[in-house]
Amino acid sequence: MRRESDLKVRLLQITNRRSETDAESIVVNLLARAGEIPLEVLLAHLAEALYEQEVRGGARVMDLGLLGSGLFVAEARRTLEAGDGELWQIG
């Protein structure tokens, strides 16, 4: 069994759907530029992007500032798992 730290994510060339959420669009754009990204790195980048999006959207900066992007790791993981095999491939 492969460890999560060994997994990489790559954009699928043929897909049956477009990205539907901002989070999916962020992942698609990152993968389109980089090609293949280690899963752990992509999780961190997506969590950071979601955090920055919330701050720009007027979320309470004080609360988010204390928690940081770590608050968005679970959402980032759900997004990556949901798009696996449809928009990108984790493997």
N, C-alpha and C positions, 0 to 999 in steps of 0.2 A: 504494500500500500504506500502510495506517495505521500510525503508530508506536505502540508499546506505551503511551507516555505519553498518547496520545489516547484509548485504549480505556476504556470504562466497563463496569461489571458491574451487571446488574439481575436481580432474582428473576423467574423465570417464573411466570406465573399458573396455568398448567396444566402439570402434571408427571406423569410416569408412576411416580415413585418418591419415597420419603421420604429424608431425609438418613440415612446409615448410619453415619457416623463422628462423633466429637466435632468434628473440624475442619469437616466439612460443616454440622453444626448451628450452629457459630459463624458461618459465612458466611451461612447462612439467617437467623439472628437479626439479624446486622448489616444485611443487605439489607432485611429486613422493617421495620426501624426507619428506615433512611435512604432507601430507595427505590432510588437508583442511586449507585454509588460508583466513583470512578476506580480502574482496575485497580491502579496502583502503590500507592495508599492502602490498598486492600483487602489487598494482599499484605503490607504493613507491619503492618496491624492483626492479620491472621491469624497472622503469624509471632510477633508479640508475645504474642498469646493462647496460642499453642502453647507458647511459652517459659514463660509464667507457669504454665500447666498442669503442665509438667514440674517446675518449682520447687516448686509446691504438692504434687506427687506424691512429693516426697522425693528428687528427683534431686540429685546432688552440686552444691550451690549454688556452691561454689568454682569448679568446672569451667565450669558454665553462666554464672556471673558474669563470667568472663573472655571468654567467647565471645558472650554476649548473644543477642538474638532473631535475629540474622543467621544463626545456625546453623539456623533453621527456615524460611528463605525458600524453599529448594528444595522442602520438604514442602508449604508453603503454595501454591507454584506448581503442583505436581502435583495438589493438591486442587482448585484452581480449574479447571485444565484438564480434570480428570476429570468435574467436574459441569457443564461447559459444554454447554448444549443439553439437559440433563436436569433440573437444579435451577435454574440461572441461565443468563443469556446474556451472553457477553463480546462487545462490539462497539462 
